[in-house]
Amino acid sequence: MTLSYGLGDNVWMHPSVHRILGWSSKPSNFNLQRNVWRLNQISQIINSEIFVKGEPAISDLSTLTRLPCLLFANLININGLKIGIVADFVFEVKTGNIKYYLISRSNPKIPGSSRWKLDIRSIVDQQPGLVFCTQESLNDFPLLKSSFKNEIFKKGKVLINRFDDMKNVATNKIENWLEDENYLNDDEQILVEDIPNKSFYNNVKDNNSDNINSKTSDIKKEDDPWI
């Protein structure tokens, strides 16, 4: 025979060594009584259901809230500013040792929100409701789970970067084309300047025409029978 002891309510942990000792479950939403379980009472975990052996210890909500816990604590960066919330953790079931924590930017109860990995070695201090780390922002942590909003932002940023690259390439091509045009214009100006003076050219032309005319007249005079 199997009995249902309700949903998991809170975690029972030892924060100083980052170890999970057990958890508590609530029989109903209107009941202040809590069932407390040890970690070694777990016999099997299937999907989101935990099968336990033995009987739980009975406690109440006010007592369990006084136990130290890092879950839902504010994450404080190296400058003393809040950058996130401890939303969850990953631990070994047999030993209870926490491998790393999961950080949320906003309310961790919002479904589909992003999760960043907080390594235990990054934690420098911890107080009730506060966890202090050596990083400055969430961008310094590896992203494990991206939200729909964050995915759209990332894809939009990629498109913007591609557009900027295309714009830069087009701008460089136009600048190179304009530089080539200026170079051709300069060459054309140099060729025009190399042409001799127009007045000099006209004088030479006139002198040549006079010589041609004089020679022609001389030829006519020699051939003229009346002379």
C-alpha positions in Angstrom: 0.0 0.0 0.0 1.3 3.4 -0.9 0.3 6.7 0.8 0.6 10.2 -0.5 2.3 12.7 1.9 1.7 15.7 -0.3 3.9 18.0 -2.3 7.5 18.9 -1.4 7.5 22.2 0.5 11.1 23.1 1.5 14.6 21.7 1.6 16.6 20.8 4.7 20.2 21.6 4.2 23.5 22.4 5.8 24.6 25.7 4.0 28.1 25.9 5.4 29.2 22.7 3.7 26.6 22.9 0.8 25.0 19.6 1.6 21.3 18.5 1.5 20.1 16.6 4.6 16.5 16.1 3.6 13.2 17.9 2.8 9.8 18.5 4.0 6.3 17.9 2.5 2.9 19.4 3.3 -0.2 17.2 3.4 -2.4 20.1 2.2 -2.3 23.8 1.4 -4.3 24.7 4.6 -2.4 22.5 7.0 0.5 23.9 9.0 1.9 20.5 9.8 5.0 19.4 7.8 6.4 15.9 7.2 10.2 15.9 7.4 12.2 13.3 5.5 15.9 12.3 5.6 17.8 12.0 2.4 18.6 8.3 3.0 14.8 7.5 3.1 14.6 7.8 -0.7 14.1 4.5 -2.4 13.3 5.6 -5.9 12.8 8.8 -8.0 10.6 8.6 -11.1 10.0 11.9 -13.0 8.7 14.3 -10.4 7.6 11.7 -7.8 9.8 10.5 -4.9 9.2 7.1 -3.3 10.3 6.9 0.4 10.6 4.2 3.0 9.8 4.5 6.7 7.8 7.2 8.5 8.4 11.0 8.5 9.2 13.2 11.4 6.4 15.6 12.2 7.1 19.3 12.5 5.5 22.7 11.8 6.0 25.5 9.3 7.3 28.1 11.9 10.1 25.7 13.0 11.2 24.8 9.5 11.4 28.5 8.4 14.0 29.1 11.1 16.4 26.5 9.6 19.2 28.0 7.5 18.7 27.6 3.7 20.2 29.2 0.7 17.2 28.6 -1.5 15.6 31.8 -2.8 18.4 33.9 -1.2 19.6 37.0 -3.0 22.8 36.8 -4.9 25.1 39.7 -4.2 28.0 40.6 -6.6 31.5 41.8 -5.7 30.2 45.4 -5.7 27.5 44.7 -3.1 24.6 44.8 -5.6 21.9 42.2 -6.1 22.2 40.5 -9.5 19.9 37.5 -9.1 18.2 34.9 -6.9 19.2 31.4 -5.9 16.4 29.4 -7.6 17.5 25.8 -7.5 20.5 23.4 -7.1 21.9 20.2 -8.4 23.1 17.6 -5.9 24.1 14.0 -5.6 21.3 11.9 -4.2 23.5 9.4 -2.4 25.8 11.9 -0.6 23.7 15.0 -0.6 26.6 17.1 -1.8 25.5 20.1 -3.9 27.3 20.3 -7.2 26.2 23.8 -8.1 23.4 26.3 -7.7 21.0 27.7 -10.4 20.5 31.5 -10.5 17.4 33.3 -11.7 17.5 37.0 -12.8 13.9 37.7 -11.5 11.3 35.7 -9.6 12.3 32.0 -9.9 8.7 30.9 -9.7 8.0 32.4 -13.1 7.9 29.5 -15.6 10.3 29.5 -18.5 12.8 32.0 -16.9 16.6 31.7 -17.6 19.0 29.9 -15.3 22.7 30.6 -14.8 25.2 28.2 -13.1 26.8 29.3 -9.8 29.8 27.3 -8.9 30.3 26.7 -5.2 33.9 28.0 -5.5 32.5 31.4 -6.6 30.7 31.8 -3.2 32.8 33.9 -0.7 30.3 34.3 2.0 26.7 33.5 3.0 24.2 34.9 5.4 20.5 34.4 6.0 18.9 35.3 2.7 22.2 36.5 1.2 24.8 34.8 -0.9 28.0 36.7 -1.9 30.0 35.8 -5.0 33.1 37.1 -6.8 31.5 37.9 -10.1 30.2 41.3 -11.2 27.1 40.3 -13.3 25.2 37.3 -14.5 27.0 37.5 -17.8 30.1 36.2 -16.0 28.2 32.9 -15.3 27.5 30.1 -17.9 23.9 30.1 -19.1 22.3 26.7 -18.6 18.7 27.4 -19.6 17.6 30.3 -21.8 14.1 31.8 -21.6 12.0 32.5 -24.6 12.6 36.2 -24.1 16.3 35.7 -23.9 16.3 33.6 -27.1 14.5 36.3 -29.0 17.0 38.9 -27.6 20.0 36.7 -28.7 18.6 36.1 -32.2 17.8 39.8 -32.6 21.3 40.7 -31.5 22.8 38.3 -34.0 20.7 39.8 -36.8 21.7 43.3 -35.7 25.3 42.3 -35.7 25.0 40.8 -39.2 23.3 44.0 -40.5 26.1 46.1 -39.0 28.7 43.9 -40.7 26.9 44.2 -44.1 26.6 48.0 -43.6 30.4 48.2 -42.8 31.3 46.2 -45.9 29.0 48.3 -48.1 30.5 51.5 -46.6 34.1 50.3 -47.2 33.2 49.4 -50.9 31.7 52.9 -51.4 34.8 54.6 -49.9 37.1 52.6 -52.0 35.1 53.4 -55.1 35.2 57.1 -54.3 38.9 57.0 -53.8 39.3 55.3 -57.2 37.2 58.1 -58.8 39.3 60.8 -57.2 42.5 59.1 -58.4 41.2 59.0 -62.0 40.2 62.7 -61.9 43.7 63.6 -60.7 45.2 61.7 -63.6 43.0 63.4 -66.0 43.9 66.8 -64.6 47.6 66.0 -65.0 47.1 65.0 -68.6 45.3 68.3 -69.4 48.1 70.3 -67.7 50.7 68.5 -69.9 49.1 69.9 -73.1 51.1 72.8 -74.5 49.9 76.4 -74.2 47.1 77.2 -76.6 48.6 80.5 -77.8 51.9 78.8 -78.5 50.1 76.2 -80.5 48.2 78.8 -82.5 51.4 80.7 -83.3 53.1 77.6 -84.5 50.0 76.8 -86.6 49.9 80.3 -88.1 53.7 80.2 -89.0 53.2 76.9 -90.6 50.3 78.2 -92.6 52.3 81.2 -93.7 55.2 79.1 -94.9 52.8 76.9 -96.8 51.1 79.9 -98.4 54.5 81.5 -99.4 55.6 78.2 -101.0 52.3 77.9 -102.8 52.6 81.5 -104.1 56.2 80.9 -105.2 55.1 77.8 -107.1 52.3 79.8 -108.7 54.7 82.6 -109.7 57.1 80.1 -111.4 54.3 78.5 -113.3 52.7 81.8 -114.3 53.3 82.3 -118.1 52.8 86.0 -117.9 55.7 86.6 -115.7 
